[in-house]
Amino acid sequence: MISEVSPYSSPDLTVFYDGSCPLCRREIAFYRRRDTSGRIRWTDVSTCSSEALAEGLSCGDALARFHVQRSDGALISGAGAFAELWLNTPGFRWVGCMARLTVIQWVLNHAYSIFLGWRPALQRLLS
C-alpha cells in the first residue's frame, strides 16, 4: 500500500517498511499519526510492486532492513533511515539531529543490528 501525497508536491521523504511485520506496523502507525503535513510517503513493501521501490532497492533488501529515500534521491537504510524519519516527523526533529551525530549514529547502527537479530522472535510474540 502506498499513501499519496498532494499531486502538487513531491514527498520530503519516502518510507519503505515491512507491513507484514506486526512490530513494524505498530511503529509506522505511530509515526504516520504524527505526519500531519502529509509530506511523507509511506510504502508498504510487503504489498507493493517492485516499480514502487526506489531505484537500487530490491524487495528483499527493503523487507530485511528499514529504508527511506530523501527528496534528493538519496537512499538511506538502518539507523540513518530512522534519523531521516525523525528529522521529518514533528516533535522528533531534535531526536533526528542528535541521531545524525557520528558517535550516536555508531551506537544506533550497532543497536539496530542487534534488533534485526531479535526481530523474528519479537514478530512471533506480537502476532
Buried (B, 14 or more C-beta within 10 A) or exposed (E): EBBEBEEEEEBBBBBBBBBBBBBBBEBBEEBBEEBEEBBBBBBBBBEBEEEBBBEEBEBEBBBBBBBBBBEEEEBBBBBBBBBBBBBBBEEBEEBBEEBBEEEBBEEBBEEBEEEEEEBEEBBEEEE
